[in-house]
Amino acid sequence: MNFLNTKLPQNIEVEFSRGNYKAVEEMLKFYLQREKIPNSLKNRLEYLKINIKKIRNRYKYNKNQIMNLLKERFTDFSEEELEKYKINGSIDYLYVDGEEKYLDNAVDSIIRTLPELKKRDLKPETDNKNEFLNYYIDKLIQKKKIKIKIRIKSEISDIEITNDSFSKIRVWLPIPSVKFQVKELNLLNYSENMKYISNTGNNLGLIYFEENEKEKKFFVEYEYVIEQKLNEIDFQKASYIFDNNFTQEIGPHILFSELIRDVSKNILNENDSKIVKAKKIYDYITKNIKYSYMRPYSTYDHIPEYVILNERGDCGMQVLLFITLCRYNGIPAKWQSGLYITRDKGFNHDWAQFYIEPYGWLFADLSFGGSRKSIKKLHDFYFGNIDPLRMPANNRFQYPLFPKKLFFRNDPYDNQSGEVETDKESVFSENFKTSHKVINIAEIL
């Protein structure tokens, strides 16, 4: 995905920044017809066509529509408030084809970004997920180690295919990667025409299918054992080991830009130990960056810089900033992601790992820690630890799928919602449904 760092031609850049996507699409036709176009620029322009579709799909509401939704959700919400939140960057909007448009989940997002609005929320959440989560955190702190067995059924359905001349549908669904905290995996049932299952120890857990029927559903039901140990960090004993594999830059996002260097200089002292630097990076992100729902990551140029400039981002964006700042300071850091498990569903979630001797790979959950910054015990817990309610499917960022896709990936950075394509075209997430149903959770004594 390094081609995403390729600069756009000036006229395309100007019109894209203005949201004049129809003009951009005409320009793309012209440029893509050129002979001897550099491959990196060709990929950049082809992907820009996809990103325009993604932006149009996600930025659904005009100003009147978003105002109606905000008034339905919050007591006495005014247009003046909307203008204030646009100015301070609390609500996500773009100009799309000449019209001011708002992100489809902007209303749900703004209550995460501005918790003071909870007092005026006319539709507050009733399910207390934190009670369920806190039970397992307390159990882990008390017992120092916890092992649980989780059963999940994941499914991709309602696939919409525009080119009916296809002869094959290809589907990749995530499953646990048997590595680190995942100790066992049993596949209980899955769709016909399964062609590949990732091996134990792979950095990407997945099951792959091929089918020739348009209306087919694809599913996998599995049971896995996850063992989570409590890491009680002694900052005086913590030491450092250099690992070049996880201190390097990886384009297009984990890059040591001037802004990254400047933030690092502002929040860290040169003489700080590696563990102290990691903790200061964690504190900077969890205490300054507000959680916000975002559009697809492929539509951003440099995610860590976006998070710094806008002081907001979702779980994965915060993780990328943490990894980038750690790596810039010589602290081995990497990506882990998959599902966060509730009583009945699995939700996409991302967190980080960083390496400190004598503990090895430690965890950092930036968004969970940030949402609990007022509760010291929980805020401290998510530096070095995570709860056991996880399904880790991805142990690397931008790890390649196998078998390799024929077309661009729906999510080029990991696999949580699954991937779908035919032998004629890629099928993006707005054209299929993914579900992760939690069937059972049982503690192993």
N, C-alpha and C positions, 0 to 999 in steps of 0.2 A: 504493500500500500504506500510505498515511498513516493509514488507518482502524485499523491495528493499534495506534496510539497512543491510540485511544479507550478510555476507562476502562470496565470491566465493571460492571454493577450489583453492589451489595455482596453480595447472597446468592449470585450466581454466582461472584464472586471468592473468597468464603470456601470454597465447596464445591469449586471447581476447585483451589485451593491444597491442599486435603486429599486430592485425588485421587478425590473422590466423583463420578465422571463420569456415572454413571447418574442421579444427582440433578440434575446440571448439564443433561443432555439433556432432562429433564422441564421444567426452568426455561426452557431455550431455546425449547421449543415454546410456552410461555406468552408469553414476550416477543415472539417473532416473529409472533404473532397480533395484537399490538397495532396499532391504527390510528395513522397519522401518526408512526411510529417514525423517528427521524432516520436518514438514509441511511448515515452513518458508523457508527452503532451497529448497524444492520441488517447491514452487511457484516462488522463485527467479530464479531457473534454467528453469522452463517452460517459464517464462517471458523473460528470456535471449534469448530463441529461437525466440520469437516474435520480440525482439529488433534487433536481427541480420537481420531479414527480413526488418525491417524498415530502418536500416542503409544502407543496400544494395540498397534499393529502392531510398533513398534520395541522396546518394553519387554516382552520375551518371557519372561524367566527369573525364577522365584521364587528364594528364598534357597537352597533345597536344590539346585535345578538349577544355579545359578551356582557353588555350592560344588563340585559334582561336576565342572563344567567347569574350575574353577581347580585342583582336585587332579589332574586329568588333564594339565594343562599345566605345573604347577610342582611341584617336589619339596617334599614336607612342607608343603603349604599348609594353614593352620589357620583356624578360624573367628575366632580372635583377630585374625589379620591382616586378615580381611575387615572386621571392626569398626573396626580402626585406619584402613583405607583409606576407610571411610565417613566417619569423623570428620574426616580431613584432606582430604576431597574428591577423592581419587584415583580413585574408582570411581563411575560414573554410575548412580544409581538414583532411582526415584520411587515414590510410592504410587499404584497404579492400581486403582481399584474396591476399595479397602480392603486391597490386598495389596502387600507390598514387592516391586517388580519391577526388574530390571536390564536395561540396554540390550543389544540383541542382539549387538553387537560389543565388549562391555565387556572381555572377556578379551584380545582383540587390542589394545585401547586401553590397558589398564593397563601392558602391557610398554613402550609408548611413553612413558607418563606416569612410570613408575618403572623406569628402565633397569637398576637394581640387580637386578631380577628375571631379567634375561637369563642370569645364572649358574645359575639354577635351571630354565631353560626346557627342557622335555622334547621340544619340537617346534620347534627353532630353524630360521630361514629358511636355506636352502642357496644360493639364487640371489643372487649378489652384484651387485645393481643399481648399487651405488656405483662399481664398477670401470668399468662401461659409461659412466656419467655422468661420472666423473672424466676419462676419456679426452677427452671433448669439451670439458670445462672447460680442461684443460691445453692442448688444441689452440687454443682461443680465446685464452687468455692468451699463447701463443707467437706466433700468427699475427696477433693484433689484430682479425681479422675472419674469420668462418667462414660458409660457405654450404652448406646441405645440402638434399637433396630427400627428402621423406618421402611414402610411399604408405600410405593407410589405407582400410579398409572399415568403415563404421559401420552398425549394424543395430538396428532395434527389432523384437522378435518376441514371441510368446506373450502377446498382448494379451488380457486378461480383461475382458469387457464384461458388466455386470450387467443393463442394460436392452436387451433384444434387439429393441426396436421401432425402433432407429436406422435411418437411411437413408444415413448418411455417417460415415466415420472420417476424422479430420483429424490429421496428424502433422507435427511440426517436428523435423528432425534438425540438429545443429550441423555446420558446415563452417568452414574457416578464413576469417577476415575479412581481406581483402587490404588491409592497412593496417599502418603501423609496420613491424615486422620481417618480415611476410609479403609477398613480392615477386611471386609468381606462384601461380595456382591453376588446375588443370585437372580438370574433372569427367570421369571416365573411364566411369562406368556408374552407373545409378540405377534405382529401381523405376519401374514404369509409373504413370501418373496424377500425375506431377510437375506442380505448378501454379505454383510461384514459386521463384526463386533470388535471394538477396540480391545487390545490385550491389556492384561493387568500391568499396572505401572506406566501406562501411557499418559502423556500430559493432557490428552483430550479424550474424555469418555464419550463414546457415541455408538449408536447402532444405525446401520444404513440399509435402506430398502430400495428395490426397483419394482415398478409396476407399470402396466399399460392401460389400466382402467381410470377414466377421468374422475369418477365419483368415489374413489377409494379413500377409506380412512386408514391412517397408520398409527399404531400404538405399540407401547412396550410397558409391561408391568414388571416391576423389580422390587427386591428387598435388599437392603444393605445395612451393614453395621458400621457405625461411626464411633470412634473412641476419642474423646477430647480430654486432654490433660491440662491441669491448671499450671500456668507458668508464673511462678512467684519471683519476680526479677529483683536481684540485688544490684543496684547501680554501681556499687563499688567493685563487685566481682566481674561484672560484664566486661568482656574484652572484644577485640575486633580481629577478624580474619578476612583477608582480601579474596574476593571471588570475582574475577574479571567477567564471567558470564552474566552476572547480574548487576554490574555497575556501568554498563555501556548504554549509549543512546540507541533508541530504536525509532526511526521515523514511521509515521509522520507526527507522533505526539510526544514520545519520551525524548525530548531534545533540550539541550542545555542552552537555551536562548539567553539573551541579555537580561530579559525580565526575570527569568528563573534565577540567574546569578545575582541579580539585585535583591530579590526577595530573600534568598539564602543569606546574603550579607546582612540584611536588616534583622533577621530573626535569630541568627546563630552567632556564637562566638568562636573564633578560630581555635581556641584551646579547649573547647568542649569535647568530651569523649564522644564516641560514636553513638552510644546508647542515649546520652543526653541530647545529642543532635536529633536523633530519631524522635525522642519524646517532645522536643520543642517543635519539630515539624508537625507532629500529631496535634499538639496544642494549638498551633497557629491555624491549622485547617479546621479543627473541630470547634474552635471558639470564634472564628471569623467568617467561615463560609457557610451560607445558608443552604439547606437542602431545597432543591427545586426539581420538578419533573422537566425533562429535556426532550428535544427532538432527536432523531437517530444520530449516533455519533459520527457517521460518515459525512454528515453535512457540516462538520466543524473542521477548521484547518489545523489548529493547535490547541487541543483541549485544556492542558494545564494553564496556558496563557488566558484562555477564555475564563476559567474559574477565578484566576487572580484578578482579572480586569472587572469582572461582573460580581465577584464575591458570592457566587451561587453555582450550584451544580448538583447532580444526583450522585448516587453511591460510586459508580464507576469513574466519573469525572474527578471526584475527590481522591479516589485511589490513584489515578494517573498523576495527579499533582504530588501526592505523597511519594510515589515511586520515583518520579523525576527528581524531586528535591533530595531524596535519599541517595539515589545513584550519583547525582552531581557531587554529593559530599562523601562519596566512596563507600556508602553503606549498601551492601547487596540487598536488592528489593525486587519483588515480582508480584505478579497478578494471580489471584485465585477467584473463581466465580462459579456460579451455578444457581442454586435455589436457596431461599430462606423458607423454612418450613413452619407453617402454622397448623392449627388443629385439622384443617380440611384442605388446604391448598399449599402449593409451592409457588413462590414469587421470585422473579429474577432478582439476583443480588450479586454485588461485587465487593471484594475486600482485598487486603494486601497481606503479603508476608515479607519480613525482613530478617536478615541473618545476623545474629550476635552470639558469640561464644560466651559461656559454655552451654547456652540453651539451644542453639541451632536455629531453625526457622521459627520465628515468632509471628504472631498475627497482629494486624491493626485494622479495625473496622471503623473507618472514618465517619460514615453517615450515622451508624448506630451510636458511636461515641459522641458525635456532635449533638444528636437529639437528646442525649442524656448528660449534657455538660453541667447541668444544675445539680446532678446527683453524683457526688464525687466517687462513690464506690463503683458505680456503673461506668462512669467516664474513664476512670483508671483501669477498670477491667478490660475495656476494649483496646487498650494499648498493651499488647503482648498476648492477648487471649481473644477467643471468640466463643460464643455459645455452641452447643452441639446440634442445634436445629438447622443444619445445613446439608445441602447435597452438592458437594464440590465436583463439578464436571470439567472445569478448565483450570489447568495449573500453569498456563503460559498465556501471554497476551499475543494476539495475532498468530496463534499456532495454526498450521495448515490442516484443513479437513482431509480425511481419507475415506473413500476415494476422492480425488480432486474434483472440484466443480468445473463444469464446462464454461459457466458464465460467472459474472460478479456475484459475490456472496451477499445475502441479505444483511448479515452482520459480519463485517470483515475482521472483527476483533476477538470474538469468542462465539460459543454456541450455547444459547440458553433457550431460545424460542424455537429452535430447529431451522433447518434450511430445506428449501424446496426448489426444484427446477425440472424442466422437461429437456428433451434433447434439442428443443428449439429456442428456449428462453428461460431466464431466471424468473422465479415467482417470489415476489417480495411480501413482507409480513402483512401488509394491508390486504393481501389476497388469499390468506389462509388463517385458520384459528389454531391456537395452541393452548392446551390445558395441562395442568399438573395436579392431579387429584391425590391427596394424601389419604390412604386407606387405613393405615394403622401406625401408631408410635408406641413402642414398648421399651421400658428400661430393662437392661440386662444386669442382673445382680452379680 
